[in-house]
Amino acid sequence: MDFQEELNNKKLKLKSDYLRAELEETQWIFQNSLVEFQKDFGEYLKEFDETKKVSRVDTELEFDIPKEKVNKVFKKIATKTHPDKNIGNDDSDRLVELYKEAQQSVEKKDWSRVTQIARELEIDVTDVEENDSVFLEKSINDMESKIGEIKQTFAWLWVHSEKENRPQLKKHILDVIGVKEKENGDS
């Protein structure tokens, strides 16, 4: 890999890390938005015909690289860091923490962090990693799409709308889900 490719990969990894943090924040805000949305629309949602097709937002990411590659790198990390392998080792606490972090990174599908942990442990992943820019670019696109999807949900739009725009937005949401707004000021 030449210098330009290394710089490009570094930028992609940083962008991936940033977007992963933004996605995590967006998911957290979305969960809180759902609570407020449920509070404000709960009575209408009871009447909502569940058989109507309304797209649901999946906030989870798919693996951004083939799972067998992730597992291969994780096995290399686990060989060096698994708690059972490091009993009595002076560095065991740090290694166990890296093991747990690698395990969480695999669960979060964070290829960038998995390979970073491998490099910290001086584990050669060139047989697996090759040029991971394709995986990183796909992951970046997936995260950007997921963030965009979440920010277009009714719950997100409701919570982030100006108070004076809420009556019109409420009418639109109720029209889309096919529920009539309550009369007599019960809205």
Stockholm file with secondary structure:
# STOCKHOLM 1.0

chainA/1-187         MDFQEELNNKKLKLKSDYLRAELEETQWIFQNSLVEFQKDFGEYLKEFDETKKVSRVDTELEFDIPKEKVNKVFKKIATKTHPDKNIGNDDSDRLVELYKEAQQSVEKKDWSRVTQIARELEIDVTDVEENDSVFLEKSINDMESKIGEIKQTFAWLWVHSEKENRPQLKKHILDVIGVKEKENGDS
#=GR chainA/1-187 SS CCHHHHHHHHHHHHHHHHHHHHHHHHHHHHHHHHHHHHHHHHHHHHHSCTTSCCCCCCCCCCCSSCHHHHHHHHHHHHHHHCGGGCTTCTTHHHHHHHHHHHHHHHHTTCHHHHHHHHHHTTCCCHHHHSCTHHHHHHHHHHHHHHHHHHTTSHHHHHHTSCGGGHHHHHHHHHHHHTCCCCSTTCC
#=GC SS_cons         CCHHHHHHHHHHHHHHHHHHHHHHHHHHHHHHHHHHHHHHHHHHHHHSCTTSCCCCCCCCCCCSSCHHHHHHHHHHHHHHHCGGGCTTCTTHHHHHHHHHHHHHHHHTTCHHHHHHHHHHTTCCCHHHHSCTHHHHHHHHHHHHHHHHHHTTSHHHHHHTSCGGGHHHHHHHHHHHHTCCCCSTTCC
//
